[in-house]
Amino acid sequence: MTRGGGLGREFRWLWAAYAVSAFGTRLSFDALPLLAVLVLHVGPTEVSALAAAGLAVGATVAVPLGPWVEFRRKRPVMISMDLVRCAALLSVPAAYALDLLTFPQLLLVAMVVAVADITFTAASGACLKFLVPPEHLVAANGRFEATTWTTTMLGPPLGGAAMGLLGPVVTVLLDACSYLLSAAGIRAIGTKEPRPGPTTKPAARTTPRFRFGDLLDGWRYILRDPALRPLFLNSVLVNALIMAPAPLLLMLMVGQLGFAPWQYGLAFAVPCVGGLIGSRLSGPLVARYGQDRVVRVAGTLRACWPLGLAFVGAGPAGLVLVMVVELGLITCIGAFNPVLATQRLTRTPPDRVARTLTAWSVTGKLSTAAMTALWGVLAAVTTPRTAIATAGLLLLTTPLLLLPRSQPCLKSQHAHLPTESTESAANVGTDQADGRGTGA
């Protein structure tokens, strides 16, 4: 493949595909729970089960798909996952139109979409690793990060308005169409993708094939790598501790402090502009200070903000406090995520990308689901405010995992990689790291 000096046409198609599917997802934010409540009239237990089961079961089922994706061309996998998500979501308006919609169907759709999400993420990371030269990784991830926060900022308010005018079924239909457009964009990339094959010991394996031991390869590689291990533990803990108190903050603000739902939505939509700021700053900061320093500073700062949410009060002052805290948090995340994703794929050999990303995603989703349930119990035993404060205090300890002794510089990382990393220097890229915000 011939590469130009920039990100190239192929990347622009991949970026466009991501943008349209991300906007569709944000547009239909919480559409399935709303359908469960408004159409099926289920209770809070079923709504909670819809969120938790889709996350946990989807992540568990996705475990064997990481090795499966590893040994296949990535673009056909991505297109297939887009079509699977499209078909699963289209079944909802079809069943609604025929008056056949049931809660088990919504539960099944949530699980299928969760599995397809993880599989698509693993394949897209490997695809981007092939398309983007290593010197443009941070820039590419910055564009994805900016797109994430733009769609997060605009999608839920527009989706809420569409739900009010047209109903939640229409937003599900729009989300399904966005995956169809995404599949078309990925197909338009058009670059010939080589068939995955062995890179370290050609004589040992001439034909890629799935082995049972491959299931744990992603975790083994992460935990054995001296730089990936602390990044992995830090990102999983931080994301879980940020997301676990989110339902409790909703209860505190809307249920106890009297904020209207639109005020709650505004408090998290407006600060998403910080994601645009952070993502634009990540490239210049890396150019000036280096990746390691940006990871440590931005990673430390993002852990300092959430404790402020425990002090939210009623009235305009409380609303402003939440917006300031979220703005600071999201700005730091916007700067941190592109560099984290870049380091993650730079350290991962081409023949391990899908397994590594799957292990990372599965662990993150399962940890967030478990922590959310645990924090619900903690809030029941104490108060929502106490549980929010506890998460904030625990977050202050997470920067210890980013100390310089645990974060070798990237120059030494290339020496750590097997010889195939130099052969595929033109094939290095990255994918999105997990983030925080409305609908993260």
C-alpha positions in Angstrom: 0.0 0.0 0.0 1.3 3.4 -0.9 1.2 6.0 1.9 1.2 9.7 1.6 2.5 12.2 4.1 -0.9 12.6 5.8 -3.7 10.4 7.1 -4.9 9.6 3.6 -8.2 8.9 1.8 -8.5 5.4 3.5 -8.5 7.0 6.9 -11.0 9.6 5.9 -13.5 6.8 4.9 -12.9 5.0 8.2 -13.3 8.3 10.1 -16.6 9.1 8.2 -17.9 5.6 9.0 -17.1 6.0 12.7 -18.7 9.5 12.8 -22.0 8.4 11.3 -22.4 5.3 13.5 -21.3 7.3 16.6 -23.9 10.0 15.9 -26.6 7.4 15.3 -25.7 5.7 18.6 -25.8 9.0 20.5 -29.1 10.0 18.8 -30.8 6.9 20.1 -29.2 7.1 23.5 -31.4 5.2 26.1 -34.0 4.4 23.4 -34.3 0.7 24.4 -34.9 1.5 28.1 -37.4 4.1 27.1 -39.2 1.6 24.9 -39.2 -0.8 27.8 -40.8 1.8 30.1 -43.2 3.6 27.7 -44.3 0.6 25.5 -43.9 -2.5 27.7 -44.5 -0.7 31.0 -41.8 -2.6 32.8 -40.5 -1.7 36.3 -37.0 -0.4 37.5 -35.8 -4.0 38.0 -36.3 -4.9 34.3 -34.8 -1.6 33.2 -31.7 -2.2 35.3 -31.5 -5.7 34.0 -31.6 -4.4 30.4 -28.6 -2.2 31.0 -26.5 -4.7 33.1 -27.3 -7.9 31.1 -26.5 -6.3 27.8 -23.1 -5.1 29.1 -22.1 -8.2 31.1 -23.4 -10.9 28.8 -22.3 -9.1 25.7 -18.7 -8.8 27.1 -18.6 -12.4 28.2 -19.8 -13.8 24.8 -17.3 -11.5 23.0 -14.3 -13.2 24.7 -13.7 -16.0 22.1 -14.3 -13.5 19.3 -11.0 -11.7 19.9 -8.9 -14.7 18.7 -11.4 -15.3 15.9 -11.0 -11.8 14.6 -7.2 -12.0 14.9 -7.0 -14.6 12.1 -9.3 -12.9 9.7 -9.2 -9.8 7.5 -10.5 -6.9 9.6 -12.6 -4.9 7.1 -15.1 -7.8 6.3 -15.4 -8.4 10.1 -16.2 -4.7 10.6 -18.8 -4.7 7.8 -20.4 -7.8 9.2 -20.6 -6.4 12.7 -22.2 -3.2 11.3 -24.8 -5.3 9.4 -25.4 -7.4 12.6 -26.1 -4.3 14.6 -28.3 -2.9 11.9 -30.4 -6.1 11.7 -30.7 -6.4 15.4 -32.0 -2.9 15.8 -34.3 -3.1 12.8 -36.0 -6.0 14.5 -37.3 -3.6 17.2 -39.4 -1.2 15.0 -40.5 -4.2 12.9 -41.8 -6.0 16.1 -43.3 -2.8 17.3 -45.2 -2.2 14.0 -46.6 -5.8 14.3 -47.4 -5.4 18.0 -45.0 -8.2 18.8 -42.4 -6.3 20.8 -41.4 -8.0 24.1 -39.0 -7.4 26.8 -36.9 -10.6 26.1 -36.5 -9.3 22.5 -35.1 -6.0 23.8 -32.8 -7.9 26.1 -31.5 -10.0 23.2 -31.0 -7.0 21.0 -29.0 -5.3 23.8 -26.8 -8.4 24.1 -26.2 -8.8 20.3 -25.3 -5.1 20.0 -22.9 -5.3 22.9 -21.1 -8.3 21.3 -21.0 -6.7 17.9 -19.6 -3.5 19.5 -16.7 -5.2 21.1 -15.9 -7.3 18.0 -16.1 -4.2 15.8 -13.7 -2.3 18.2 -11.1 -5.1 18.1 -11.2 -5.3 14.3 -11.2 -1.5 13.8 -8.1 -1.1 15.9 -6.3 -3.6 13.8 -7.6 -2.0 10.6 -6.4 1.4 11.7 -3.1 -0.1 12.6 -2.7 -1.0 9.0 -4.0 2.3 7.5 -2.2 5.0 9.5 1.6 5.5 9.7 3.0 5.6 13.3 3.9 9.3 13.1 0.2 10.2 12.6 -1.3 8.0 15.4 -1.9 10.8 17.8 -3.5 13.0 15.1 -5.8 10.2 14.0 -6.8 9.4 17.5 -7.4 13.1 18.2 -9.9 13.2 15.3 -11.7 10.1 16.7 -11.8 11.6 20.1 -13.1 15.0 18.9 -15.8 13.1 16.9 -16.8 11.1 20.0 -17.3 14.2 22.1 -19.0 16.1 19.3 -21.6 13.4 18.8 -21.9 13.0 22.6 -22.7 16.7 22.9 -25.1 16.9 20.0 -26.7 13.5 19.8 -28.6 13.1 23.0 -30.3 16.5 22.9 -31.3 16.0 19.2 -32.3 12.4 20.0 -34.4 13.5 22.9 -36.2 16.0 20.7 -36.8 13.3 18.0 -38.1 10.9 20.6 -40.5 13.6 21.9 -41.8 14.3 18.4 -41.6 10.9 16.7 -41.2 8.4 19.5 -38.2 6.2 20.5 -38.9 3.7 17.7 -37.8 6.2 15.1 -34.5 6.9 16.8 -33.8 3.1 16.9 -34.5 3.1 13.2 -32.1 6.0 12.6 -29.4 4.2 14.6 -29.9 1.1 12.5 -29.5 3.1 9.3 -26.3 4.7 10.7 -24.7 1.2 10.9 -25.7 0.6 7.3 -24.0 3.8 6.2 -21.0 2.9 8.3 -20.7 -0.5 6.5 -20.8 1.4 3.2 -18.0 3.7 4.3 -15.8 0.9 5.4 -16.3 -0.9 2.1 -15.4 2.3 0.3 -11.9 2.2 1.9 -11.0 -0.1 -0.9 -7.4 -0.9 0.1 -6.3 -4.5 -0.4 -5.9 -6.0 3.1 -3.4 -8.8 3.5 -4.6 -12.1 4.9 -3.5 -12.3 8.6 -0.7 -14.8 9.1 2.1 -15.7 11.5 4.7 -13.0 12.0 7.1 -14.3 14.6 7.7 -18.0 13.8 6.6 -18.8 10.2 7.9 -22.3 10.4 5.8 -23.1 13.4 2.4 -22.1 11.9 1.8 -21.7 8.2 -2.0 -21.4 8.5 -3.7 -19.1 11.1 -6.1 -21.0 13.2 -8.0 -20.6 16.4 -6.7 -22.4 19.5 -8.4 -22.6 22.9 -5.3 -21.1 24.5 -5.8 -18.0 22.3 -8.8 -17.0 24.5 -6.5 -15.7 27.2 -3.7 -14.4 25.0 -4.9 -10.8 25.2 -4.8 -10.7 29.0 -1.5 -12.6 29.1 0.1 -10.1 26.8 -1.2 -7.0 28.6 -0.2 -8.3 32.1 3.3 -9.3 31.0 4.1 -6.0 29.3 5.7 -3.6 31.8 4.1 -0.5 30.2 0.7 -1.9 29.1 0.0 -3.4 32.5 -0.2 -0.1 34.5 -2.1 1.6 31.7 -4.6 -1.2 31.6 -5.2 -1.3 35.3 -5.4 2.5 35.5 -7.9 2.8 32.6 -10.1 0.0 33.9 -10.2 1.4 37.4 -10.7 5.0 36.4 -13.5 4.3 33.9 -15.3 2.0 36.4 -15.0 4.5 39.3 -16.2 7.3 37.1 -19.2 5.4 35.6 -20.3 3.5 38.8 -21.6 6.6 40.6 -23.4 8.0 37.5 -26.9 6.6 38.3 -26.4 7.8 41.9 -25.6 11.3 40.7 -28.9 11.2 38.7 -30.8 10.2 41.8 -29.1 12.9 43.8 -29.6 15.7 41.3 -33.1 14.8 40.0 -34.5 12.9 42.9 -33.2 14.8 46.0 -32.0 18.2 44.8 -34.9 18.9 42.5 -33.2 19.5 39.2 -35.3 19.0 36.1 -34.3 16.3 33.7 -33.4 18.9 31.0 -31.1 20.6 33.6 -29.4 17.2 34.3 -28.9 16.6 30.6 -27.6 20.1 30.1 -25.1 19.7 32.9 -23.4 16.8 31.0 -24.0 17.9 27.4 -22.3 21.4 27.6 -19.1 20.2 29.2 -18.5 17.8 26.2 -16.9 20.8 24.5 -14.0 19.9 26.8 -13.5 16.7 24.9 -13.0 18.8 21.7 -10.5 21.0 23.5 -8.6 18.1 25.0 -8.4 16.1 21.7 -7.1 19.2 19.8 -4.5 19.7 22.5 -3.2 16.2 22.6 -1.1 16.4 19.4 0.7 19.7 20.3 1.2 18.5 23.9 2.8 15.3 22.7 5.0 17.1 20.2 6.2 19.4 23.0 6.4 17.1 26.1 6.3 13.6 24.8 3.7 10.8 25.1 4.8 9.6 28.6 4.5 13.0 30.2 1.1 13.7 28.7 -0.2 10.3 29.9 1.0 10.9 33.4 -0.2 14.5 33.7 -3.5 14.2 32.0 -4.1 10.8 33.6 -3.5 12.3 37.0 -5.6 15.4 36.5 -8.6 13.4 35.2 -8.7 11.5 38.6 -8.9 14.8 40.6 -12.1 16.1 39.3 -14.9 13.6 40.2 -14.6 14.2 44.0 -16.2 17.6 43.4 -19.5 16.0 42.4 -20.0 14.9 46.0 -20.5 18.6 47.0 -23.2 19.5 44.5 -26.1 21.5 46.0 -29.4 22.7 44.8 -30.0 25.7 42.5 -27.9 27.4 39.9 -24.7 27.1 42.0 -25.0 23.3 42.1 -25.7 23.2 38.3 -22.6 25.3 37.6 -20.5 23.1 40.0 -21.4 20.0 38.0 -20.7 21.6 34.7 -17.3 22.9 35.9 -16.3 19.5 37.3 -17.4 17.7 34.1 -15.7 20.2 31.9 -12.4 19.7 33.7 -12.8 15.9 33.7 -13.7 15.6 30.0 -11.0 18.0 28.9 -8.4 15.8 30.6 -10.0 12.7 29.2 -9.9 14.2 25.7 -6.2 14.8 26.0 -5.5 11.4 27.6 -7.4 9.0 25.5 -5.7 9.5 22.1 -2.2 9.1 23.7 -3.3 6.0 25.7 -4.7 4.4 22.5 -1.6 5.3 20.6 0.7 3.7 23.2 -1.5 0.7 23.5 -1.3 -0.2 19.8 2.4 0.9 19.4 3.3 -1.7 22.0 1.1 -4.4 20.6 2.4 -6.6 17.7 0.2 -6.8 14.6 -0.7 -10.5 15.3 -2.1 -9.7 18.8 -4.1 -6.5 18.3 -7.6 -8.0 18.1 -7.0 -10.2 21.2 -5.5 -7.4 23.2 -8.3 -4.9 22.4 -11.0 -7.5 23.1 -9.4 -8.3 26.5 -9.2 -4.6 27.2 -12.8 -3.9 26.3 -14.3 -7.0 28.0 -12.5 -6.2 31.2 -13.6 -2.6 31.1 -17.2 -3.5 30.5 -17.4 -6.2 33.1 -15.6 -4.1 35.7 -18.0 -1.2 35.1 -21.0 -3.4 35.4 -19.7 -5.0 38.7 -18.7 -1.6 40.2 -22.1 -0.1 39.2 -23.9 -2.8 41.1 -21.5 -2.5 44.1 -22.0 1.2 44.3 -25.7 0.8 44.2 -25.4 -1.4 47.3 -23.1 1.1 49.0 -25.6 3.9 48.3 -28.4 1.9 49.8 -26.4 1.2 52.9 -25.2 4.8 53.2 -26.3 7.7 50.9 -25.8 8.5 47.2 -23.6 11.4 48.2 -21.4 9.2 50.4 -21.0 6.7 47.6 -20.1 9.4 45.1 -17.5 10.8 47.5 -16.1 7.3 48.1 -15.6 6.8 44.3 -13.9 10.2 44.1 -11.5 9.4 47.0 -10.6 6.1 45.4 -9.9 7.8 42.1 -7.3 9.9 43.8 -5.2 6.8 44.3 -5.2 5.7 40.6 -2.4 8.0 39.4 0.0 5.8 41.4 -0.2 3.3 38.5 1.1 6.0 36.2 4.4 6.7 38.0 7.4 7.1 35.7 9.0 3.8 36.9 5.9 2.0 35.5 5.9 3.8 32.2 8.9 3.1 29.9 9.4 5.5 27.1 8.3 4.6 23.6 11.9 4.5 22.4 12.5 1.4 24.6 9.1 0.0 23.7 10.1 -0.5 20.1 13.1 -2.4 21.3 10.8 -4.6 23.4 8.6 -5.6 20.4 9.4 -8.6 18.3 11.1 -8.1 14.9 7.7 -7.9 13.1 7.2 -4.4 14.6 9.9 -3.0 12.3 8.6 -4.8 9.3 5.1 -3.4 9.8 6.2 0.2 10.8 4.0 1.4 8.0 1.1 -0.6 9.4 0.8 0.9 12.9 -2.4 2.6 14.1 -4.8 2.7 17.0 -8.4 2.7 18.1 -10.5 4.6 20.6 -9.9 4.3 24.3 -12.8 4.3 26.7 -14.1 7.7 27.7 -16.7 9.5 29.9 -19.6 11.6 29.2 -23.3 11.4 28.5 -23.8 8.0 27.0 -20.1 7.0 27.4 
